[in-house]
Amino acid sequence: MTNSIRCAKCGACTVVCPVYKASGGLESYSARGRNHLATVPEFARPTPAYEDIFSKCLLCGACTRACPRGIDVNRETIRARSGFSRFYGRHGFQKYLARQALRHPEILGAAGRLGRTAGRLTRRLPPDSGLRLRLAMFEPPAAEVPAAPAPVSRPIPQAAALTWFPGCAAEYLFPEIASACRDLLAGHGFDLVVPEGLGCCGLAHHAAGDGATALALARRNIEILERRPGPILISCASCFAHLRHYRDLLADDPLWQERAAAVGDRLEEMMQFLDGLAATAAPEHIGAAAKRPLRVFYHDPCHLRHEVAIAREPRRLLQRAAGVDLVELPGGPQCCGQGGLFHIGAPELAALIRDDLAAKVLALQPDIVTSTCSGCLMQWKTALTAAGSPVKVMHLAELLRLIAAVGTVDGA
């Protein structure tokens, strides 16, 4: 039975779809519209227009979660993309280059070093400079944010070593995330070990319909991760969600699926792991009270919110911090519009989604925006630069380390 027949055409997907709303209600950009187009004979052989329509999806999962008939819209969208040309959709070549960079760490590392060097120049550029907006994701933290002191070096027993999958961003683009994660876990007596040979999780390739590359990356990471016992910590929300899908990606190969399942059963999302540690310890606040509460907005990555249901744990970690006032959107969490490489392929729609969310959050007057998804963090840095806002953006691990080390960042 096709999705077109299964689809009740109730419109539940349109209510929650960020792209549908940003496009002004263009039906072809909704899950309901794509379900219909997938059965139209004229589109049996994908045309550029057909490919572009199917590229206009964030794969955020909101429609799948809302669908009363349980249609897995993400899976069907990715299946359609698997038959597309390599450079499908608008800005297809740029997306292809980004996927190549993710596949080859040496390229990504060079891009990160260049981006960080250029990012130091952003504050010298005019506020309305297009170049400043492009480099916003690499802009260093504001000078008034104190750097956390380095933890005291001490030997850690081998039994306390935890396998860590840092993801491409922390490994190559934003080393400050990596150092914050290491410091946080060191404070609990753990050492984070990154096994040699890990690569990109493969989410971008899978989302683009490049199944062959996604499977190759999955097998490579499984081979590396299964060499070490114990929990596998993951600090990037998108990586965590995708590694959980390895067993589904390898469903046609029973042996590899079994290996993927064994690795998948050991995965631990870092904030959920830290929340579990805090729950077993004596109740106490981290940090010291500030002159006034630090207003923090936690942005829910779509992969965690819709697929994994990890939303309470990051908030509990912040609520345990003295002097932190956690602010929330009255209408609930929203997608930021980054969507892996969606912001490259559909920059206008991504900007509309981004700026709509940023305006609502800035109305809450936060001092800091935090999240655990590297893509969301890059999108937020761009959003606040575009809005001319001085609000700081940092990974939740960075914020928690900062609070634990220096009390809190003064909200005054």
C-alpha positions in Angstrom: 0.0 0.0 0.0 1.4 3.4 -1.0 1.7 6.3 1.3 -0.7 8.2 -0.9 -3.4 5.6 0.0 -2.4 5.4 3.6 -2.3 9.2 4.0 -5.5 10.4 5.5 -4.9 13.9 4.1 -5.9 15.3 7.5 -3.3 18.0 7.4 -1.7 17.2 10.8 1.7 17.3 9.1 1.2 20.8 7.7 0.4 22.2 11.2 3.9 21.2 12.5 6.0 21.5 9.3 8.4 24.4 9.5 9.0 24.5 5.7 5.3 24.5 4.9 4.7 27.4 7.2 7.8 29.3 6.0 6.8 28.8 2.3 3.4 30.5 3.0 1.5 27.2 2.8 2.9 25.6 -0.4 1.3 22.2 -0.5 4.1 20.5 -2.4 6.5 21.3 0.5 4.3 19.4 3.0 4.5 15.7 3.8 1.0 15.3 2.5 2.0 17.0 -0.8 5.1 14.8 -1.3 3.1 11.7 -0.5 0.9 12.5 -3.4 3.6 13.5 -5.8 5.4 10.2 -5.1 2.5 8.4 -6.9 2.0 10.7 -9.9 3.1 8.9 -13.1 4.5 12.1 -14.6 7.2 12.1 -11.9 8.2 8.5 -12.2 11.5 9.7 -13.7 12.6 12.6 -11.4 12.8 16.0 -13.0 14.8 18.9 -11.6 11.5 20.4 -10.3 10.6 17.1 -8.6 14.1 16.8 -7.0 13.9 20.3 -5.8 10.5 19.7 -4.1 11.9 16.7 -2.3 15.0 18.6 -1.2 12.8 21.1 0.7 12.5 18.9 3.8 14.4 19.4 7.0 13.9 15.8 8.0 13.1 17.2 11.5 10.6 14.4 12.1 7.8 16.6 13.3 5.4 15.3 10.7 6.1 11.6 11.4 5.5 12.2 15.1 2.2 14.0 14.3 0.9 11.6 11.6 -2.1 9.6 13.0 -1.3 6.7 10.7 2.4 6.5 11.6 3.8 7.2 8.1 7.6 7.5 8.4 7.9 10.6 6.2 11.7 10.9 6.7 12.3 7.3 5.4 10.1 7.9 2.4 11.8 11.2 1.6 15.2 9.7 1.8 14.1 6.8 -0.3 13.0 9.2 -3.0 16.3 11.1 -2.8 18.2 7.9 -3.3 17.1 8.0 -7.0 18.1 11.5 -7.6 21.2 12.9 -9.3 24.3 13.6 -7.2 23.7 17.3 -7.3 20.0 17.4 -6.8 18.0 20.5 -5.8 19.1 24.1 -5.7 22.7 24.6 -4.6 23.2 20.9 -5.1 26.9 21.3 -5.8 27.5 23.1 -2.6 25.7 20.4 -0.6 27.8 17.8 -2.4 31.0 19.6 -1.5 29.9 19.8 2.2 29.2 16.0 2.2 32.7 15.4 0.7 34.3 17.5 3.5 32.4 15.5 6.1 33.7 12.3 4.6 37.3 13.5 4.6 38.5 14.7 8.0 41.6 16.4 6.5 39.4 18.7 4.5 37.1 19.4 7.5 40.1 20.1 9.7 41.5 22.6 7.3 38.2 24.3 6.9 37.9 24.5 10.7 41.3 26.1 11.1 40.6 28.6 8.3 37.1 29.4 9.7 38.4 30.0 13.2 41.1 32.4 11.9 38.6 34.3 9.8 36.1 34.3 12.6 38.3 36.4 14.8 37.9 39.2 12.2 34.1 39.2 12.3 33.8 41.9 15.0 35.7 44.3 12.8 33.2 43.9 9.9 30.1 46.2 9.6 27.0 44.7 11.3 25.2 44.3 8.0 28.2 42.7 6.2 27.2 39.5 4.3 30.7 38.1 5.0 30.2 38.5 8.8 27.0 36.5 8.5 28.8 33.7 6.7 31.5 33.6 9.3 29.2 33.9 12.3 29.4 30.2 13.1 33.1 30.6 13.8 32.9 33.8 15.8 34.7 33.3 19.1 32.8 33.9 22.4 32.6 37.4 23.6 35.6 38.6 25.6 33.5 39.2 28.7 32.8 35.5 29.1 35.5 34.2 31.5 37.4 31.2 30.4 37.1 28.2 32.6 40.3 27.2 34.4 41.9 24.0 33.4 41.1 21.1 35.7 43.8 19.8 37.9 45.7 17.0 36.2 45.3 13.7 38.0 45.7 10.0 37.1 42.4 8.3 36.2 42.1 4.6 36.5 41.6 2.7 33.3 38.3 1.4 34.5 37.0 5.0 34.5 37.8 5.5 30.8 34.7 6.0 28.6 34.6 5.6 24.8 33.5 8.9 23.2 32.1 9.7 19.8 32.7 13.5 19.6 31.3 14.0 16.1 32.9 16.1 13.3 32.1 19.5 14.7 33.8 18.9 18.1 36.7 17.0 16.6 37.6 19.4 13.8 35.5 22.7 13.8 35.0 23.6 17.5 37.6 22.2 19.8 36.2 24.2 22.7 33.3 21.7 22.7 35.7 18.8 23.0 37.6 20.4 25.8 34.4 21.2 27.7 33.2 17.6 27.4 36.5 16.3 28.7 36.6 18.7 31.6 33.0 17.9 32.6 33.5 14.2 32.7 36.9 14.5 34.4 35.1 16.3 37.2 33.1 13.0 37.7 36.2 10.8 37.5 36.0 9.8 33.9 38.4 10.0 31.0 37.0 10.3 27.5 38.8 8.2 24.9 38.3 8.8 21.2 39.1 5.5 19.4 41.5 6.1 16.4 39.8 5.8 13.0 36.4 7.1 13.8 34.8 9.0 11.0 31.6 11.0 10.2 28.5 9.4 11.5 27.1 9.5 8.0 23.9 11.4 8.7 24.3 14.0 5.9 25.0 11.3 3.4 22.0 9.2 4.5 19.7 12.2 4.4 20.9 13.0 0.9 20.0 9.5 -0.3 23.6 8.4 -0.7 23.1 5.0 0.9 26.4 3.5 -0.2 28.5 6.2 1.5 26.2 6.2 4.6 26.6 2.4 4.9 30.4 2.5 4.4 30.7 5.1 7.2 28.4 3.1 9.5 30.4 -0.1 9.0 33.7 1.7 9.6 32.4 3.3 12.9 31.0 0.0 14.1 34.3 -1.8 13.5 36.1 0.9 15.5 33.6 1.2 18.4 33.1 -2.5 19.0 36.8 -2.8 19.8 36.3 -1.1 23.1 33.9 -2.3 25.9 31.5 -0.3 28.0 29.3 2.8 27.3 29.8 5.0 24.3 29.2 8.6 25.0 28.0 11.0 22.3 28.0 14.8 22.8 26.2 15.8 19.5 22.5 15.2 19.3 22.4 14.6 15.6 25.2 12.0 15.8 23.5 10.3 18.7 20.2 10.0 16.8 21.9 8.7 13.6 24.1 6.1 15.3 20.9 4.7 16.9 19.7 4.1 13.3 22.7 2.0 12.3 20.8 -1.2 13.0 18.0 -0.1 10.7 20.4 1.0 7.9 22.0 -2.5 8.0 18.7 -4.4 8.2 19.5 -6.2 4.9 22.7 -7.7 6.3 21.9 -9.8 9.4 25.5 -10.1 10.5 26.2 -6.4 10.3 22.8 -5.6 11.8 23.7 -7.7 14.8 27.0 -5.9 15.2 25.2 -2.5 14.8 22.6 -3.5 17.5 25.4 -4.5 19.9 27.0 -1.1 19.5 23.7 0.7 19.6 22.8 -0.8 22.9 25.9 0.8 24.4 25.2 4.4 23.2 24.7 7.1 25.8 23.7 10.7 25.1 26.1 12.8 27.1 23.6 15.0 28.9 21.4 12.1 29.7 24.5 10.3 31.2 25.4 13.4 33.2 21.8 13.8 34.5 22.0 10.1 35.6 25.2 10.8 37.5 23.7 13.8 39.2 20.6 11.9 40.2 22.6 9.3 42.1 24.7 11.9 43.9 23.7 14.0 46.9 21.3 16.9 45.9 23.3 20.0 45.4 23.5 23.0 43.1 26.5 23.5 40.9 28.0 27.0 40.8 27.3 30.0 43.0 24.5 32.5 42.9 24.9 35.5 40.6 24.0 39.1 41.1 20.9 38.3 39.1 19.9 35.0 37.5 21.5 34.1 34.2 18.7 33.8 31.7 19.3 30.7 29.6 17.4 29.4 26.7 17.9 25.7 25.9 17.2 24.8 22.2 15.8 21.3 21.7 17.5 19.6 18.7 14.8 18.1 16.5 16.4 14.7 16.5 16.3 14.5 20.3 12.9 16.0 20.6 11.0 14.0 18.0 13.0 10.7 17.7 14.6 10.1 21.1 12.5 12.1 23.6 15.5 13.5 25.4 14.2 16.9 26.6 13.9 16.8 30.4 17.5 15.8 31.2 19.3 18.9 29.7 16.8 21.1 31.5 17.3 19.3 34.8 21.1 19.9 34.5 20.5 23.6 34.1 17.9 23.8 36.9 20.5 22.3 39.3 22.8 25.2 38.5 22.6 28.0 41.0 21.8 31.4 39.6 20.3 30.1 36.3 16.8 31.1 35.1 15.7 28.7 32.4 13.4 30.5 29.9 11.0 28.7 27.6 8.9 29.6 24.5 5.2 29.9 25.3 4.3 27.8 22.2 6.9 25.1 22.9 10.2 24.3 21.1 10.7 25.0 17.4 13.1 23.9 14.6 15.9 26.3 13.9 16.0 25.6 10.2 19.5 24.2 10.0 18.5 20.7 9.1 21.9 19.2 8.4 22.6 20.7 5.0 19.1 22.2 4.5 20.5 25.7 5.2 22.9 25.3 2.3 20.3 23.9 -0.2 17.4 26.2 0.8 19.0 29.3 2.3 16.0 31.5 2.0 13.6 29.1 3.7 16.2 28.3 6.3 16.6 32.0 7.1 12.9 32.5 7.4 12.6 29.6 9.9 15.7 30.7 11.7 14.8 34.3 12.1 11.2 33.6 13.2 12.5 31.4 16.0 15.2 33.9 16.9 12.7 36.8 17.2 10.6 34.8 19.6 13.5 33.7 21.7 15.1 37.2 21.9 11.7 38.5 23.2 12.5 36.3 26.3 15.6 38.4 26.8 18.1 35.5 27.3 21.7 36.0 28.1 22.8 32.7 26.6 21.3 30.3 24.0 22.6 26.7 24.4 22.0 23.3 22.7 23.7 20.0 22.2 23.5 19.8 18.4 26.5 21.3 16.6 24.4 22.2 13.5 21.8 24.0 15.7 24.6 25.9 17.4 26.0 27.1 14.1 22.5 28.2 13.0 21.9 30.1 16.2 25.2 31.9 15.9 24.2 33.0 12.4 20.7 33.9 13.6 21.9 36.2 16.4 24.5 37.8 14.2 21.7 38.5 11.6 19.6 40.0 14.4 22.5 42.1 15.7 22.1 40.5 19.1 25.0 40.2 21.7 23.4 37.1 23.2 26.0 34.3 23.5 25.7 30.8 22.0 27.5 27.8 23.4 27.2 24.0 23.6 25.6 22.9 26.9 28.8 21.2 27.9 30.6 24.5 27.6 28.0 26.3 29.7 27.9 23.6 32.4 31.7 23.6 32.6 31.7 27.4 32.9 29.2 27.4 35.7 30.9 24.6 37.6 34.3 26.3 37.3 33.6 30.0 37.9 30.2 30.0 39.6 28.2 31.3 36.7 28.4 33.9 33.9 27.0 37.0 35.5 23.7 37.9 33.9 23.9 41.6 35.0 
